[in-house]
Amino acid sequence: MLELHKANGPDSWLTGSRALARREAMQDLFFDYPVRPEQTSEDWPEDRCLHSEMVITDGDKVVATAMLVVDENRGDCPARIWGMGILPSYRTPFIVQSLEEALLRDGAFEIEQDFIEGADGRLIPNPYVDFDMMLSGSVPSHEA
């Protein structure tokens, strides 16, 4: 059975006696089965901020992993889904979308950007930004 787990923060899937083996399995997925292979050659910049990290398991097997990161010096869209790795037999739109949605639900509330770059490079609306207000142009006044 597929299960989605939070992999960062206190009491996450990575805490406990198997933390090192689990982290290695996640890294192996990223380097051996990346959704965006060009990301495997990127360094981890000092100013990168990890907002969320998720993993999908099938029983004891790690089948997918990804992170929501912000790189402030990255131009127009610093927030992105990064480091997604998925075993080939599990690489389906459902798995990709499940990871992206879980990462956004968990970590995008802290990101003050209208859009976040998805695993495939498309722009995903940040669910925590008030788009109705933006579209109508009616920004609330702070006057008394």
N, C-alpha and C positions, 0 to 999 in steps of 0.2 A: 504494500500500500504506500502511495506517495504521501510524504509529509513535508510541510514547509516549516523551517526553523529560523529563528533569529540567531545570528552568529556573532553579534557584538554586544558589549555591555554586560552588566552583572547578571548572573543567572541565565546566561545564554547557552545555546547548544554546545558551545566550545568550553564551557566550564566543566570541571570534573576530571576524572582520572584518565580519560581518553582524549584530552584536549590536543595534545601534540599530534597524535595520529589523525585526528579529525582535521586539524589545520593543514597538515601535509596532503591529505586527500583533496581538500579544497584547492590548494595551490597546484597540485597535479592536474586537476580538471582545467584550471585556467591556462596552464602552459601546454598541456597535451591536446585539449579540445576547445580552444577559444572560439567564441562567436566572432570576435574581431581580432584576428591574428596580429595585426599591427600593434595592438595594445601590449602584447607580451614583451616588446622591446622598449617600452616606456619605463623610465625611472619613476620612483615614487618621490615627487617633490616634497621638500620640507613643509611647504605651506598647504599641502593637500589636506582636506578635511573629510574624514569618513563620517557620513551621516547615518548609514545603515548597511548591514551586511546580512545576506540571507543564503540559506542552503536548502536544497530539496534532497530528501533521502527516499530510497525505496528499500525498506527494511533497514539493514545495516550499511547498505551501499550508498555512497554520496553520488548523486547523479547530476546535480546542477548547483552552481553558485554564482553570486554576483554582488556588487557593491554599488551604493549611491555615494558619489564623491563630489566635492567642489574643489576646483582648481581656479582660484581667483585670477591668476595670470593667464588664463586660457582664452581670452577674447570675448566674443559675443555670448557664448553659452557655457559658463564655467561649471554648471551642475550637469552631471551625466551619470548614466548607468555605466559602470566600468568593471572590467575584470570578469565578464560573464564567461563561464565555461560549462559546457553541457556534454555529457556522453552522447555519442552519435545516435544511439538507439532511442534516446529520450529527447532529441532536439526537435521539438514540435512547437508550433505557434502557442499552444496552450502552456507549455513550460516557460517559454520566454515571457509571455504576457503575465503569467502568475508571479514570476520573479519580479518583473518590473512593477506590477501593481503593489506587491508586498513591500518593496523598497520604498515606493512613493508614500504609501500609507504610514510607514514607520518613520521615515526620515525627512520627507519633503516639507513638513510644517516649519522647519527651521530655516528653510531656504527662501529668500525673498526674491525669487526670479519667477517670471511668468511661465517659462518653459524649461524643461529638463530634456537633455539629449538621451534618447532611448538607446538600447543595445545595438540597434541597426543604424543609428545616426539620425532617425526622424525626431522631430520635436514633439514632446508630450506636454500638454498643459499641466502646470502644477496644480493639483487639486486643492491646495490651500490658498490660492489666490482668488480674489473675488472678481471673476470674469464678467459677471453681469454689470457690475459697476464700471469696469473698464470699457465694455462695449457701449454702454449708454453715455459714457462721458460724465456721469453725475457723481463726481467725487464729493463725499460729505464735507460740509464746511465745519471748521473748528471755531467759528465765531459764535459769540453768545447771542 
